[in-house]
Amino acid sequence: MAINNIENSYEQVWLEYKLDKDSSYKRFFSNYYINFSGDISNNIIKELALFTNKKFGYNITECKSIKDSTLILKLVSDKTLGDEGFDFSLTKTQVIIKANNAVGVLYGVFHIIRDVNCNSTILEYNFKSIPQNPLRILNHWDNMSGEIERGYSGKSFFFKDGEIIINERIKDYARIIASVGINTININNVNVYDAHKLITEEYLEKLNTLTDIFKGYGIKLFISVSFASPMVIGGLNSADPLNKDVITWWKDRCRLIYKMVPELGGFLIKADSEGRPGPFTYGRTHADGANMLAECIDEFNGIIIWRCFVYNCQQDWRDTKTDRARSGYDNFKPLDGKFKDNVILQIKNGPMDFQVREPVSPLFGGLENTNQLLEVQIAQEYTGQQKHVCYLIPMFKEILDFNTYCNSKYGKVSDIISGKTFNKTNTGIVAVTNTGDDQNWTGHDLAGANLYGFARLAWDTTLTANQIAEEWIKQTFNNNKKVVDIVSGILLNSWESYEKYNAPLGIGWMVNPNNHFGPNVDGYEYDRWGTYHRADHLGVGIDRTKTGTGFTLQFYKKNEELFSNIKTCPDELKLFFHRLDYNFVLDSGKTIIQHIYDSHFDGVEDVESFLKNWKNLKALIDNKSYKRVLDRLKFQLTHAKEWRDVINTYFYRKSSISDKKGRYIY
């Protein structure tokens, strides 16, 4: 990638280096010594050249003498660093970055660039940094047409009109996500429509070019494939995973793919859910389907990532024992230990579908003998679609810190996905990403904090939401204290504020069907027979205890007791686990109906404060970002009022209970 071609119509997000010729850190970037070569080495040198040129106003030079160099980049042999970790140390005149592999040095270089941009005191630094999660993945839901399913930032920068795009933006994207430690991406939609063509010979050459670009930044590339490919592409009349002809077809196809794309990481599969084909059609299990593909891809060191988002979307919700929340555990717990070593189950953070609030999936801790990934969504499908600001890192922190009690020492979700709990190595965390071809990559400028924050948290789950927010703000905007304080205040309160005017007390959904945007209290798209939350004139919520659907019984005993007991179940999940009268008094001292009224008014007031505070930044950040965020916050305020009015009116008419504060609800 030519450095002089880095300026494009799109922005460089947190890699926008701002000139500071007086920086005290210049002395560490006079020259560099490097003892290895290759594509990653070349990209490290280009990044250093770009950084020093933009930040300090000069180009760093290579030094052949390690003694005379100010920045030393070395490959060493240090088992404690693993494959991706790095060792960072300083002397009075030198910065030394050491790693076992080139990608570790790359991460170390991006680390010091980040610290200099944040004006951190690097002079105090001598440490090792090792990623806590082996796999740190971004899933793209891009279609080859160029459209993005659940995309809120423009169109795809991978595909257009049925073709793969190869351009500078792809290279910039690789360096952007590598700068925060992402090591794996899946480039196309899990709901495979036209992208089955990716595994045909016509597309494999360009696919190989993509893998080479990302390999230069330490990133493995995966693709989603259709389980029905033997029928769609191969002309067979079956996709039965135990059928010999089907197995032969997949083996032949994998040999062709890996002959032309030898660095491909593997396949992501969505099967037997929401109309997608899968092994259930043939009376087979998910283990049968995943293991067949895993065997075909194993000789190429490939991996099968198999999503656990499986449920019967046509089930009859009038049956009080029917519960979508149970489906993941019911489908996959009996198969624990039956998957091959190169199969990883990808499990959504909650048992439903990326709602603004839901409990952690009991599959975490429930699966003791299976590789697993935690799947979260930074594309804001149910959290404002990047038209509303909703900083999701506090949510992710709660999920990672949740104790499943599956292990007395390592029972947290973060322990499980790191591989520590059950001694696994094919584990980690994945996000449905929020990028597109918009100028700022994420539609809403503040949504960039979710992309950045997810990646930083994937590397180090001990980082706080506040630490991550401040890092992102300083690099994306500037180090001005007022900017940091105001923007971090907006970000850190935004998830809770969105929840206030959205779905109360863990109910979930209440959005327009299919597009999942805007209030529609009875709008659960798969419920033909009544509301998902089952609200009537007496109460609201779903009994998921042993007297109801029995979902709580899928948790370990301590959590089962926590959620089943109305006295100990957290307020924010009360209506997820219990059906309650509108006059039930919450731990807060409010009745359910008054909480609904108050929270929706409070949420609107929060957005009013976001907008007011943002206006104080007009002279302190660049005008393009200021104006874009201002417009989004104005829209958010209007939309939050709509949410407030629609939901409060609905529950007033259901309950016939007036607001104690006398506010107008019609």
Secondary structure, DSSP 4 states (H G I P E B T S, - for coil): --GGG---SS--GGG-PPP-TT-TTGGGGSEEEE---SHHHHHHHHHHHHHHHHHHSS--EE-S-TTT-SEEEEE---GGGTTT-EEEEE-SS-EEEEESSHHHHHHHHHHHHHHHHTT--GGG--EEE--S-SEEEEE--B-TTS-BTT--SSS-SSEETTEE--SHHHHHHHHHHHTTT--EEE-S-SS-SGGGGGGSHHHHHHHHHHHHHHHTTT-EEEEE--TTHHHHTT--S---TT-HHHHHHHHHHHHHHHHH-TT--EEEE--SSTT---GGGGT--HHHHHHHHHHHHHTTT-EEEEE-----TT--TTSTT--GGGHHHHHHGGGTT-S-TTEEEEEESSSSSS-SS-PPPTHHHH-SSS-EEEEEE-S-TTTTTTTS----HHHHHHHHH-B--SSSSS-BHHHHHHTTTTT-SS-EEEEE----SSTTSSSSGGGHHHHHHHHHHHH-TTS-HHHHHHHHHHHHT---HHHHHHHHHHHHHHHHHHHHHSSGGG----B-TTT--SB-TT--TT-SSS-SS---SSEE----STTTT-GGGGS-HHHHHHHHSTTTS-GGGHHHH--EETTPBPTTS-BHHHHHHHHHHHHHHHHHHHHHHHHTTTTTS-HHHHHHHHHHHHHHHHHHHHHHHHHHHHHHHHH----TT-----
